[in-house]
């Protein structure tokens, strides 16, 4: 289980790095579908990839026992 947690944390670090799309800051070209700037398209795809991955990572890393203790008190 420890290796899964390490992989999950490394994946979050990778996505944190990829969130800063510095390679698309200086241009809006090429336009995707003829009207959508490439930076906006990149952020859309990034968000669609991050959402299910974040759900799985939080399921792995979240401490469910602490939630149970809060409900008991």
C-alpha positions in Angstrom: 0.0 0.0 0.0 2.9 2.3 0.6 4.1 2.2 -3.0 0.5 3.1 -4.1 0.7 6.2 -1.9 4.0 7.2 -3.3 2.8 6.8 -6.9 -0.3 8.9 -6.0 1.8 11.7 -4.6 4.2 11.7 -7.5 1.2 11.8 -9.9 -0.2 14.8 -8.1 3.3 16.5 -8.3 3.3 15.8 -12.1 -0.1 17.3 -12.5 0.9 20.3 -10.5 3.9 20.8 -12.8 1.8 20.3 -16.0 -0.8 22.9 -14.8 1.7 25.6 -15.5 1.5 25.6 -19.3 4.4 28.0 -19.9 4.9 26.7 -23.4 1.6 28.2 -24.6 1.8 31.7 -22.9 3.4 33.6 -25.8 1.0 32.6 -28.6 -2.6 31.8 -29.2 -1.8 29.9 -32.4 -2.5 27.2 -33.5 -6.3 27.6 -33.1 -8.1 24.4 -32.3 -11.2 23.9 -34.4 -10.4 27.2 -36.0 -11.5 29.4 -33.1 -10.2 27.9 -29.8 -6.8 29.1 -28.5 -4.4 26.3 -27.8 -3.8 27.3 -24.2 -7.5 27.2 -23.4 -7.8 23.8 -25.1 -4.8 22.5 -23.1 -6.4 23.7 -19.8 -9.7 22.0 -20.8 -8.0 18.6 -21.5 -5.9 19.0 -18.3 -9.0 19.5 -16.2 -10.8 16.5 -17.8 -7.8 14.3 -17.0 -7.2 15.7 -13.5 -10.8 15.3 -12.2 -11.0 11.5 -12.2 -7.3 11.2 -11.2 -7.8 13.5 -8.2 -10.9 11.4 -7.2 -8.8 8.2 -7.2 -5.9 9.8 -5.3 -8.1 11.2 -2.6 -9.8 7.8 -2.2 -6.3 6.3 -1.7 -4.8 9.0 0.5 -7.8 10.1 2.6 -7.7 8.8 6.2 -11.2 7.3 6.7 -10.5 6.5 10.4 -10.3 10.1 11.3 -13.7 10.7 9.8 -15.1 7.8 11.8 -13.6 9.3 15.0 -15.2 12.7 14.3 -18.6 11.1 13.9 -18.3 9.3 17.2 -17.6 12.5 19.1 
